[in-house]
Every structure is written in structure tokens, then in C-alpha cells.
Amino acid sequence: MKKLYVGNLPFSATEDEVTELFGQYGTVHSVALINDRETGRPRGFGFIEVDDNDLSGMIQNLDGKEMGGRALRVNEAQDKPRGGGGGGGRW
């Protein structure tokens, strides 16, 4: 399975709407729309888990496609680099 990053989503977008849109181009395993921690409001982006062989077709067909008056940005999600753990300390 691969993970897609989807940016510039309309704030009104639901997981069902995103699943339906991306499902036209392959198998969608999960959709996670990101909300602001403090306000609980949508932040306008999310992540979608899809089958490996559906990834490039979804990017080709949906990057730049309009949804709710906004042009979607779709690309393969990059794994977040693991931090070395902050904290001061003496040197």
C-alpha cells in the first residue's frame, strides 16, 4: 500500500467525498483528513492509502483537478523524518 498527500482540499470536504472521488481511479483503503488541534476545523489537506498500482494513475488524473472550487494538489506522501529527539544537554 502507498500513501498519497492531498492538499488544497475545500474545508467542506468529507472523507466520503474524497473516497468517492479517488475511488474512481482505484482502490482507496483509508482517508484521513487533518483537523486543527486547537479549533477542530479542517486544515485543507489529508492522506489517502491506496493500492501501489493505483498511485500513479490517481496522481495523473487528480492533481490539479477542481474540487469545491479549489485545484487539488496530489502527490506521493513522504515519510516524516524521525527527529533525533530535542532536549538540551551539556556539550
C-alpha positions in Angstrom: 0.0 0.0 0.0 1.1 3.6 -0.7 0.1 6.9 0.8 -1.0 10.0 -1.1 -0.8 13.5 0.2 -3.8 15.6 -0.9 -3.6 19.3 -0.4 -5.8 22.3 -1.1 -8.9 20.4 -0.2 -12.1 22.5 0.3 -12.7 22.9 4.0 -16.1 21.4 3.5 -14.7 18.1 2.0 -15.7 14.9 3.8 -13.9 11.6 4.0 -16.8 10.0 2.0 -16.5 12.6 -0.8 -12.7 12.2 -1.0 -13.1 8.4 -1.0 -15.7 8.6 -3.8 -13.5 10.9 -6.0 -10.3 8.9 -5.6 -12.2 5.6 -5.8 -13.0 6.4 -9.5 -9.3 5.7 -10.2 -8.5 2.7 -8.0 -8.9 1.2 -4.6 -9.0 3.5 -1.6 -8.1 1.8 1.7 -8.4 4.8 4.1 -8.8 8.6 4.1 -7.6 10.8 6.9 -8.5 14.5 6.7 -6.4 16.6 9.1 -8.1 19.0 11.5 -6.5 21.8 13.6 -5.7 20.5 17.1 -6.9 23.7 18.8 -10.0 24.6 16.8 -11.0 21.2 15.4 -11.6 22.8 12.0 -10.3 21.2 8.8 -6.9 22.3 7.7 -7.5 21.6 4.0 -5.3 18.6 3.5 -5.2 14.9 4.2 -3.7 11.5 3.4 -5.1 8.6 1.5 -3.9 5.0 1.5 -4.2 3.3 -1.9 -3.0 0.2 -3.7 0.5 0.5 -5.1 -0.5 0.1 -8.7 -3.2 2.8 -8.4 -0.9 5.5 -7.1 0.4 7.0 -10.4 -3.0 7.0 -12.1 -4.6 8.8 -9.2 -1.8 11.4 -9.2 -2.1 11.9 -13.0 -5.8 12.2 -13.0 -6.4 14.2 -9.9 -3.5 16.6 -9.4 -4.9 20.0 -10.4 -8.5 18.7 -10.6 -11.0 21.1 -9.1 -13.0 20.1 -6.1 -15.3 22.6 -4.4 -13.7 25.5 -6.4 -10.1 24.6 -5.4 -7.4 22.9 -7.5 -6.2 19.8 -5.6 -2.5 19.1 -5.1 -1.9 15.3 -5.2 1.4 13.6 -4.8 3.0 10.6 -3.0 3.3 11.3 0.7 6.8 11.5 2.0 7.6 9.7 5.3 8.2 12.2 8.0 11.9 12.1 9.0 12.4 10.8 12.5 13.7 13.6 14.7 16.8 13.0 16.8 14.8 14.0 19.9 15.3 17.5 21.1 16.3 18.4 24.6 19.3 20.4 25.6 22.1 18.9 27.5 25.7 19.9 28.1 28.4 19.7 25.5 
